[in-house]
Amino acid sequence: MTCQTYCLFVLSVIMIYFGCSGSALFLGQLQNDIDKLKADFNASNSDVADGNPVFIEKVKNWTERNEKRIILSQIVTLYLEMLKKTDMSKPHIKNLSEQLNTLRNTLSNDYKKFRDLVELSNLQLTGLKIQRKAVSELFSVLQKLVETSTSKRKRSQSPKRCRC
């Protein structure tokens, strides 16, 4: 797959997941804008095909719809950051940015969840005070884990209703 195909695929997946599937005309306009963006970045260069995809492999690891919303919210933000560093006066870049901003606005809660994950990964548990706090929360955390596991099991074991 080319960079253009990856970009269109990721944007399409994001829009479908968030109810912005739009018409063929809308996707056609995005395709045209991505073609222009590809030219701006010289994305047809042979080094684009080297190595692994930037985003697609990451999305594959997230299986549940709500999980995918979290990772896709971060991908949308990364695209927006990338586009901010380009010539925003170009209509195709402006349009892509507007569409991605619309998507990001629908993903604001998911982005906050991602930020929580980042904060947790950066949390330093070296100080005695924070270790005490963590230990006093341990039982509550384990309770939440058990509740989550139990509720998932109940849902998967519940009989399927006919939607006739």
C-alpha positions as CSV (number, residue, x, y, z in Angstrom):
1,M,0.0,0.0,0.0
2,T,1.1,3.5,-0.7
3,C,1.2,6.4,1.8
4,Q,-1.8,7.8,0.0
5,T,-3.7,4.6,0.5
6,Y,-2.8,4.4,4.1
7,C,-3.9,8.0,4.7
8,L,-7.2,7.4,3.0
9,F,-7.7,4.1,4.8
10,V,-7.0,5.6,8.2
11,L,-9.2,8.6,7.5
12,S,-12.0,6.3,6.2
13,V,-11.8,4.0,9.2
14,I,-11.9,7.0,11.6
15,M,-14.9,8.5,9.8
16,I,-16.8,5.3,9.7
17,Y,-16.2,4.6,13.4
18,F,-17.4,8.0,14.3
19,G,-20.5,8.2,12.2
20,C,-19.1,10.5,9.5
21,S,-19.2,8.1,6.7
22,G,-20.6,10.7,4.3
23,S,-21.3,10.3,0.6
24,A,-19.0,9.1,-2.1
25,L,-18.6,12.8,-3.1
26,F,-17.2,13.6,0.4
27,L,-14.7,10.7,0.2
28,G,-13.9,11.7,-3.4
29,Q,-13.0,15.2,-2.2
30,L,-10.9,13.7,0.6
31,Q,-9.2,11.5,-2.0
32,N,-8.4,14.6,-4.1
33,D,-7.1,16.5,-1.0
34,I,-4.9,13.5,0.0
35,D,-3.6,13.3,-3.6
36,K,-2.5,16.9,-3.3
37,L,-1.1,16.3,0.2
38,K,0.8,13.3,-1.2
39,A,2.3,15.6,-3.9
40,D,3.2,18.2,-1.2
41,F,5.1,15.6,0.8
42,N,6.5,13.8,-2.2
43,A,4.9,10.6,-0.8
44,S,5.5,8.6,-3.9
45,N,9.2,8.5,-3.1
46,S,10.5,4.9,-2.8
47,D,11.5,5.2,0.8
48,V,7.8,5.4,1.8
49,A,7.4,1.7,1.1
50,D,10.3,0.8,3.4
51,G,9.5,-0.6,6.8
52,N,6.2,-0.9,8.6
53,P,3.1,1.3,8.3
54,V,3.0,4.3,10.7
55,F,-0.5,3.8,12.0
56,I,-2.3,0.8,10.5
57,E,-0.5,-1.8,12.6
58,K,-1.2,0.1,15.8
59,V,-5.0,0.2,15.0
60,K,-5.0,-3.6,14.4
61,N,-3.9,-4.2,18.0
62,W,-7.0,-2.5,19.4
63,T,-10.0,-4.8,18.9
64,E,-13.0,-3.4,20.7
65,R,-14.8,-0.4,19.2
66,N,-14.3,1.8,22.3
67,E,-10.6,0.8,22.4
68,K,-10.2,1.8,18.7
69,R,-11.8,5.2,19.4
70,I,-9.0,5.8,21.9
71,I,-6.2,5.0,19.6
72,L,-7.9,6.7,16.6
73,S,-8.3,9.9,18.6
74,Q,-4.6,10.0,19.1
75,I,-4.0,9.3,15.4
76,V,-6.3,12.2,14.4
77,T,-4.4,14.5,16.8
78,L,-1.1,13.4,15.2
79,Y,-2.4,14.1,11.7
80,L,-3.6,17.6,12.9
81,E,-0.2,18.3,14.4
82,M,1.5,17.2,11.2
83,L,-0.8,19.4,9.1
84,K,-0.2,22.5,11.3
85,K,3.4,22.4,10.3
86,T,2.5,22.7,6.6
87,D,1.1,25.6,4.5
88,M,-2.4,26.0,5.9
89,S,-3.3,28.5,3.2
90,K,-3.6,25.7,0.7
91,P,-7.3,24.7,0.3
92,H,-6.7,21.0,0.5
93,I,-4.7,21.2,3.7
94,K,-7.3,23.5,5.2
95,N,-10.1,21.1,4.2
96,L,-8.4,18.1,5.6
97,S,-7.6,20.0,8.8
98,E,-11.3,21.0,9.2
99,Q,-12.5,17.5,8.7
100,L,-10.0,16.1,11.2
101,N,-10.9,18.8,13.7
102,T,-14.5,17.9,13.4
103,L,-13.6,14.2,14.1
104,R,-11.4,15.2,17.0
105,N,-14.2,17.2,18.5
106,T,-16.4,14.0,18.5
107,L,-13.4,12.2,20.1
108,S,-12.7,14.5,22.9
109,N,-13.6,12.0,25.7
110,D,-11.5,9.3,24.0
111,Y,-8.6,11.7,23.8
112,K,-8.9,12.3,27.5
113,K,-8.7,8.6,28.1
114,F,-5.6,8.4,26.0
115,R,-4.1,11.2,28.1
116,D,-4.9,9.2,31.2
117,L,-2.9,6.3,29.8
118,V,0.0,8.5,29.1
119,E,-0.1,10.0,32.6
120,L,-0.2,6.4,34.1
121,S,2.8,5.4,32.0
122,N,4.8,8.4,33.2
123,L,3.8,8.0,36.9
124,Q,6.8,7.6,39.1
125,L,6.2,5.2,42.0
126,T,9.6,5.8,43.7
127,G,8.4,8.1,46.5
128,L,7.1,6.6,49.7
129,K,4.0,8.9,49.7
130,I,2.9,7.9,46.3
131,Q,3.6,4.2,47.1
132,R,1.4,4.5,50.2
133,K,-1.4,6.1,48.1
134,A,-1.1,3.3,45.6
135,V,-1.2,0.6,48.2
136,S,-4.3,2.1,49.9
137,E,-6.0,2.0,46.4
138,L,-5.0,-1.5,45.5
139,F,-8.2,-3.2,46.8
140,S,-10.4,-0.8,45.0
141,V,-8.5,-1.2,41.8
142,L,-8.8,-5.0,42.1
143,Q,-12.5,-4.7,42.7
144,K,-12.9,-2.7,39.5
145,L,-10.9,-5.3,37.6
146,V,-13.1,-8.1,38.9
147,E,-16.3,-6.1,38.2
148,T,-15.1,-5.5,34.6
149,S,-14.3,-9.1,34.1
150,T,-17.6,-10.3,35.5
151,S,-19.7,-7.9,33.5
152,K,-17.9,-8.9,30.2
153,R,-18.5,-12.6,31.0
154,K,-22.2,-12.0,31.8
155,R,-22.7,-10.2,28.5
156,S,-21.0,-12.9,26.5
157,Q,-23.0,-15.6,28.2
158,S,-26.4,-13.9,27.9
159,P,-28.7,-15.5,25.3
160,K,-29.0,-13.7,22.0
161,R,-32.4,-12.2,21.4
162,C,-34.0,-12.5,18.0
163,R,-34.4,-9.1,16.4
164,C,-37.2,-10.1,14.1
